[in-house]
Amino acid sequence: MSAITLKVNGQSHTLDLDPATPLLYALSDDLELRGPKFGCGLGQCGACTVIVKGQAIRSCITPVRAVAGSEITTLEGIGTADKPHPIQRAFIEEQAAQCGFCVSGVIMTAKAFLDKHPRATEEEIRQALAGVLCRCFTGVRMLRAIHRAGQEMAR
Amino acid sequence: MKTLTPDARAALERAGFLRRDFLKGAGALIVGFSTGAIRTAHAQFGGPSPGSPPINQLDSWIAIAADGRVTAYSGKEELGQGISTAQAQLVAEELSVPFNRVNLIYCDTALTPDQAYTAGSQSHPANFNRNNLAQAGATAREALFRLASERLSVPVDQLTASDGVIRLKSDPSKALGYGQLVAGRRFNLQVDPNAKRKPTSEWTVLGKPVPRPDIPALVTGEFEFVHNVRVPGMLHGRVVRPPAVGATVMSVDEGSVKNLAGVVKVVVKKNFVGVVAEKPWQAIQAASQLKVTWSAGAGLPSHATFYAHMRTQPARDALAVDSKDVEQRLAAAATVLKATYLHPYQMHGSMGSSCAVADVEGEKATVWSPTQGVWYQKSTVAMLLGLKPENVHVIFRRGSGCYGLNGADTVTYDAAILSQAVGKPVRVQLSRKDEMAWENYGNAYVIDERAGLDAQGNIIAWDHESWSPTRGNRPGPGTPGNVVTGFLAGFSPQPFTPRSPASSPTAYNNNANAVPSYVAGNVGGRDQGTGTVKSERVLTHTIESPFWTGPLRSPNRLQNTFAHECFLDELAAHTKADPVEYRLRHLRDPRLIAVVNEVAKAANWEVRPSPKPATRKTGVVTGRGMASVLYEGDNGYSALVAEVEVNQDTGSVVVKRFVVCNDVGPVSNPDGLRNQIEGGALQGLSRALMEEVTWDDQKVTSFDWRTYHTLPLGFDVPKVEAVLLNRPDQEATGAGETSITVVAAALGNAIFDATGARIRQIPFTPERVKAALAARG
């Protein structure tokens, strides 16, 4: 165990952790954040995705020591129900969820991509999300929402 | 109520009161009498569970607070399918209150009535017709009108209600709010089976695309899944499952983890093994390092020859229909066609592995569970822990989408056993492998179809025979052994008894869609099916499964419909008839005919036989296929057209467009229905193209997303066009499982249309498509 400082959504937290602990457990257990989810623990599904230094990373396979001191953004950090991020707003407007378990990973993956590629086409968005799963298969609506948000973000 | 999570408490407080306090302190409101009984949903187990709020009492369903807020209590839960929104719309509509004034509480054994499982597309039939929640709403409305009539000294017919206020039609200034009328008291009335529901023509909330209130919280990370439930002093558990099916514990070396940080206890109960630690990561490491010696597994039948193996097993036989003349009619037919269809075991493969929290303190237990049957969790957790059922409180919390019996029940047992062992609250989330290798899979199937045609190509006899394995199921009131944890802890699954030959059917039941749509369905001298073919036999053989099985979205119905609807297409092709025309020729149910016609129209269906004329034998070709169903024989109509591209060089299949027409009676929420239709169609596509459970001679080998294949979010998503055939004059039916039921068949038919190759085994992998192309000659 050692003291690890994590900067999450603009706030610093010093936690006493095994440095090998995957970031996801620090976020969801120690900090009790509800955005990032444990889907597979293997980096295969995308449910645990958070953004570090502009990159979408899979927090279930990233040890905390690798991100100590870096700015980490989770779903909670990009908007709230009262002040949603354009992607979150588009998901609400398109009603782009069923169970909603994958949504955090989908939105964070899309955000990291759209931040870098503000004028992405539908086809490019689709390819950017090729490694994310949604087992309710809400893909029609999610891709529509992301494209819509991208157009708004590019304006 | 220390057991409420902060979110649940906030929800109750938002509603104006905590129900128990409210009921204890409040007087009764006597506004008339009613008699009669409403229909409940417990045919399987002979009535609601002990301790359930009485089903026939209005107060079990609806309470009105002094501020006019309405709380409704339901036994049908939100799993992501949108039913909580529809139920709140229903209550708002029947009571003429705004949608946002209704707070719906569902599936908590301390608060809500037992309505059996939330499953089988039964939430609409149970709560939206002249039953249960809908009828409670109508009863409450009539009671409020009678009360206002007394208070204002005018007849009921001179009153009108809107926004939770009853007014005199002739003088709207004479008004009484529901809160004033009820004043925090109970109704103390029976639910009146004759109370008049609001006519669909007057609906202003129900039938509208009301947005789901849970979505803003879901997309901003505020939503509390069961995975987010945190209770004070909570520890974290992890299970250690056997390395092979049928392996048993020989010894456990607790010393192997005693030096690891945070380990609290190693727990062994017969063949159940688990560890409890202070933090999740510590529990995971302890579980992976714990030295357990297991016996060899029981051995599994070969995956490669499993379908042939199924035909040779002792079986429980059943006849759904039998006109007793099928063999003679087939012998006399101008042509007899036969085909065999194969469907693998598939898994629910929930996005999040299953999770539950249990707090067992002495003789009492509270569990937060994503189960589809809270009342059966109550009784089976009690059995597992040796407690009295009345001392077990089960609170539903949403898990990851389940699509049926995923690991929800088994992980609740895991948490309960571990919490009892340490006397503290324990949260368990399964590993990906523990979820996928041990869940109750959707059934494999072998289906033989035979039909006789007359000289004009009309069907004159249809024979269906199937083999399907079973082991365990959803836990019922006394069967914790129906899922793996209960079994490991010493309980048996529900018994399997072979029985052959089958006795003659005594009542028509097409719940599994074993009876094809095109036969008469004659039992007891009455035609009860949807088709015209009089000579019919449907014989099913249920065998014992080496793996756990359980309902997976459209259980049995999808598999049977795949065979029936592809075979119908084969018959049409043999006759050189257009597949839509050929269907209609043998159907007599007007609503099934209507969805077939509507989907053909919407898809701009080109009338001609399949396969498409003059198709090339190489490169990319296109085609279209159709399939239709009356789900469960009485629970929703669906017809679907798939347009596909088949690459004949690689064997890959890409769907360009799905057109779906659904008739589910009066549509409660058109956007919610579309969401279900779209998700069902695409999930059906993934299952048809990719999904198959695999195993070696000891264990399941498809246990993560590299070994169990599914379409990712970013695949080439087809257009999905949904046509909703609204039927305000009919009863509400299920809607969540209709579109998925017809996808595989429509796809198989479209591949045939494009290529002339018939593929009869799911999944339609590129290898199988290429094999079918090679076999077409």
Interface residues (C-beta under 8 A of the other chain):
Chain A: M1 D18 T21 P22 Y25 S28 D29 E32 L33 R34 G35 K37 F38 G39 C40 G41 L42 Q44 C45 G46 A47 T74 L75 E76 G79 T80 A81 P84 Q88 F91 I92 Q95 A96 A97 Q98 C99 G100 F101 C102 V103 S104 V106 I107 I125 R126 Q127 A128 L129 A130 G131 V132 L133 C134 R135 C136 F137 T138 G139 V140 R141 M142 L143
Chain B: L79 G80 Q81 G82 P211 R212 D214 I215 P216 A217 L218 V219 T220 G221 E222 F223 E224 F225 H227 N228 R230 H236 A261 K279 P280 W281 Q282 G349 S350 M351 G352 S353 R398 G399 S400 G401 Y403 Q429 S431 R432 D671 N675 Q676 E678 G679 G680 A681 L682 Q683 L685 S686 D704 W705 R706 T710 L711 P712 L713 G714 F715 D716 V717 V720
